[in-house]
Structures are given as C-alpha cells and as structure tokens.
Amino acid sequence: MKIGLKHYYGDLHTHTGFSDGKGTPKEAFEWAKASKMGDFLAVSDHEGSITMQKWMETLKAADEATDETFVGIASYESGYSEEFRDEDGVAVVNGGELNLFGTDALLVEAGYPTDFKDFYEKLRKHKGAIAFYNHPQEASWPTDKIWNAYDEFGVYEDGIDDYIVGMETSNETSAYNHIHELVYTIALDKGWKFAPYATTDTHSGNWLSGFENRTVVLAESLTRAHIIEAFRKRHVYAVQDKNFQVEFAVNGRIMGSILSPKDHTYHIEVEVLHKEPHEGGAFKRLEIISDYGQVVASCERKDFHMKWNVTLESETARYFFLRVVNEEGKKAWSAPVWTGRKPDEKVEAVKGRRIRPEAMKVIYASSEKDSCKACEILNPDTKTYWESEETSGEIIIDLGEEKELIGIGYRKNYIAYEDKEALAKLMDGYCYEVSKEEQEGYEEVASGRVRNYGSEHYRSFQPIKARYVKIKALNAVEEGHVAVGNIYIYEM
C-alpha cells in the first residue's frame, strides 16, 4: 500500500515533577530524545499544578528539544468535574481529564472548567488547540466511583470535531484498558470522530524508553506543525508494541478520512508489519470493526507481515476501523474511516416504574459461585453481584404475577480499585427474554452489547405482558466467568 506519508511514533501523555511525576520537562524531553525509541514526546503535566512560570519552562524545553530528528510538544492534562450520586446511590464523577496541545496558552487562565459546556467554551477560545480524552470510565478510581464518565459521550454537537480529536484506547499504567476500548466504540456510535491513542501516562520517568505504548501519526515530515496537523486530520493509529506498523485504507482513503454517504461498497486495504520479529510475537488476527463495536470481517493467520484486502457492502455502516492482535495479546487500532452517515438520533428512553426487588425472586441460575449467588442481582446493595462459573450464564426471575413490562436495567459487578480479575468479568453481550410461562414461550425483547459501565445500562422495549424474565449473559469482556451486579425490571 502506498500512502505517501511517513510513520512517526511517540507518546502524548506523560508527567514530570512539575505536577505529580518525576524530573523536569527539560529532563523528560532530553531523556526521550536520547533513547531513540520514538520521534516525539508530549509532556502533559496536570494543569492545576502548573504555574505560568512552569508552563513557560515547558514551552521552552519543548522548543529546545525539537530538531530534524525529534519533536517536543508542550501539553497539559486538563478537564472538568461534576460529581453526583445516581438513583442507586453510586458516586459518579461526570467528567474527567483530557490532554490539550497545539496551543501556547493555559486553559484555566479564565478559571477551572465546571462542566463540559464550560470546558468546551474555554477550549474553543484557544486558537489551534486540540484535545483528546484520557482513560474513559475508570471503573473504580480511586474508590468505588465511576471516574471519567463524560456524560456517557451524549453531549456531541456539530463543530466539536475541530477541537476534540481522540480518545485513549490503551493507557499503559491503567488497569482498565478493556473498558477504554469498549467505550471508544460507544463514543463513535454517538457521532464523535475520535482517533485511538495509546499512551503511557508515566508518572515515574523513563519517558519512551520504559514503555511499549505508542501513538503513531502519518505525516509528511517530522516537524511539530506536520505532527499536530496529522492529529487534527486523525491520520493516527495506536499500538501496544512500538514495533507494530499499520496501514489501513477504505476506497483508497487512509485512516481518518470521511467518505461520501452515497457509497455502499467498501474496498478495504490492510497492511501490518512487525519491525522486530521474535518467537511468539507474530500477528494472529486482523479485524474490521464497525458500528456498535461489531467485527464485520476478520483474517486469521500467523505472520509478521500481512496484507489483506476485503470488500464489504453496507447501506448503514457509519465507520470502519482496523484492530490487530498478536500472539502475545498486544493490540493495535487504526483511526476509523467514516462513511459520512449520521449517528442514531438520541431517543429518550421511557423507563416506567421499577418493580420492587422484594416482589421478585430468582428461580433458576445456570450456575453460580458460592460467594456470588444469583439472588444478588436483586440485592439493592451495588457491591454484591452474581458470578457464573462459566464464560456465559442464564438466570430466570419470577415477578410473582403477570405485569406489563417496558424495560430492563443492568448495572456492572462491583470492581474494587485496580481489581483486574473483577474487571474481566464484566458482561459484554446480553439477551433479555420474557414469558408468561416459566418453562416455555420466551420472547426476546432486547439484545446487544453493554454500552455503558458508568451508571445503569437501560434497554426499553414495546410494552409486553409477562411474569418471567430470562437474563442471558452471553460473554464477558475477557474470557473469564461472566458477572452481573444488579438487574432492574420496569413496568408501565
């Protein structure tokens, strides 16, 4: 594949002692440049810790490090935060952190943003500034809160693509990368035009040299202007191995492009290369991902250099991007090519009235752990949950009498701080069925993938009379035992 652009590798999320890391920006840029393990580095200390003097020193250090072999970028981690408790008493930090670059000014000179609208208004006033979302939906940081909920990315508006251009799908120091990747497609489905970013978020020095994650841009040359312009155009891919090289095009247009919505046939070209082949590190699977995070095409074989062409037909797809997986489980993601179609219109769900948990009873479970019984899905305590002894599971709930149902809600299993084992149990695919009879006559009312691990994930459906509700947990986000925190049933 000939794209006419060069691949430049770097890290856009790092810290120094100017906030809560180590060393100085000058030391960070010098270290990264001397390591020869990347082409650019952004120092992104927390804006709340940066004085104007520190910011001027960061700008100066970035300029001094920049030459024809390396680009230094002065950046900062900003954001907004509004904390509340949802209807079940779970603390949610609605907001979080974003990294800004491309500007010489500090966002908070006019005061720290209080919500997304305030943040966006301040961002738009900074000429040339662009931003990306960091570690979305941390599933228990620093306690049992859902941190970086970002309004579940429901605040997209026209024009915002000029300013917010990406999201971390991999943060090397985060325990929650599976959630970050899942949330990425949630945002795409809501209309956001995000490129994927893989960063280190280092607070311990070793800039570039101590980590594998890289964000890669396709640019004309190694200058700061060309690098930032490539980020603005989403000519970007993210890798969990600094030796992965990825090229992806749809109908001859490279990652980050937008096609005509009149197109229905999509010719996809893929080429991936491992620049340092080693035993056990070959690529094993290439996947084309489209709407709702669904895999619409895949290629499985083991090799260090793979080319793959595939043609797809669709009158509804809104984006396609490439996901690469190697034998070690390391991944790469390309920025999407968008088809030009609009996202689904936002529909306000009709919730109805929750049926009291004490009026219901779990009468069947395909399996359950002794410490995580099926009955816990009806326990109002959000720190209890049911865990299957399999990678899938099924539960039947008796409502006690026939009712006219209108929706079902799900809440994730409790995840303590950095509990990777609990994280792996999160339900991914589901199917909800209802019936008037316990043993037969079940009718599907909703199915799909969980699209939110913040507050309750709710699915409404046409009113239907039933007494029994079957919850099918089809799989977990990883290959572990699937778990469910709470199930809520709603009636007219």
C-alpha positions, 0 to 999 in steps of 0.5 A: 500500500502506498500512502505517501506519508511517513510513520512517526511514533511517540507518546502524548501523555506523560508527567514530570515533577512539575505536577505529580511525576518525576524530573523536569520537562527539560529532563523528560524531553532530553531523556526521550530524545536520547533513547531513540525509541520514538520521534516525539514526546508530549509532556502533559503535566496536570494543569492545576499544578502548573504555574505560568512560570512552569508552563513557560519552562515547558514551552521552552524545553519543548522548543529546545528539544525539537530538531530534524530528528525529534519533536517536543510538544508542550501539553497539559492534562486538563478537564472538568468535574461534576460529581453526583450520586445516581438513583442507586446511590453510586458516586459518579464523577461526570467528567474527567481529564483530557490532554490539550496541545497545539496551543501556547496558552493555559486553559484555566487562565479564565478559571477551572472548567465546571462542566463540559459546556464550560470546558468546551467554551474555554477550549474553543477560545484557544486558537489551534488547540486540540484535545483528546480524552484520557482513560474513559470510565475508570471503573473504580478510581480511586474508590468505588466511583465511576471516574471519567464518565463524560456524560456517557459521550451524549453531549456531541454537537456539530463543530466539536470535531475541530477541537476534540480529536481522540480518545485513549484506547490503551493507557499503559499504567491503567488497569482498565484498558478493556473498558477504554476500548469498549467505550471508544466504540460507544463514543463513535456510535454517538457521532464523535470522530475520535482517533485511538491513542495509546499512551503511557501516562508515566508518572515515574520517568523513563519517558519512551524508553520504559514503555511499549505504548505508542501513538503513531501519526502519518505525516509528511515530515517530522516537524511539530506543525506536520505532527499536530496537523496529522492529529487534527486530520486523525491520520493516527493509529495506536499500538501496544508494541512500538514495533507494530506498523499499520496501514489501513485504507477504505476506497483508497482513503487512509485512516481518518478520512470521511467518505461520501454517504452515497457509497455502499461498497467498501474496498478495504486495504490492510497492511501490518508489519512487525519491525522486530520479529521474535518467537511468539510475537507474530500477528494472529488476527486482523479485524474490521470493526464497525458500528456498535463495536461489531467485527464485520470481517476478520483474517486469521493467520500467523505472520509478521507481515500481512496484507489483506484486502476485503470488500464489504457492502453496507447501506448503514455502516457509519465507520470502519476501523482496523484492530490487530492482535498478536500472539502475545495479546498486544493490540493495535487500532487504526483511526476509523474511516467514516462513511459520512452517515449520521449517528442514531438520533438520541431517543429518550428512553421511557423507563416506567416504574421499577418493580420492587426487588422484594416482589421478585425472586430468582428461580433458576441460575445456570450456575453460580459461585458460592460467594456470588449467588444469583439472588444478588442481582436483586440485592439493592446493595451495588457491591454484591453481584452474581458470578457464573462459573462459566464464560456465559450464564442464564438466570430466570426471575419470577415477578410473582404475577403477570405485569406489563413490562417496558424495560430492563436495567443492568448495572456492572459487578462491583470492581474494587480499585485496580481489581483486574480479575473483577474487571474481566468479568464484566458482561459484554453481550446480553439477551433479555427474554420474557414469558408468561410461562416459566418453562416455555414461550420466551420472547426476546425483547432486547439484545446487544452489547453493554454500552455503558459501565458508568451508571445503569445500562437501560434497554426499553422495549414495546410494552409486553405482558409477562411474569418471567424474565430470562437474563442471558449473559452471553460473554464477558469482556475477557474470557473469564466467568461472566458477572452481573451486579444488579438487574432492574425490571420496569413496568408501565 
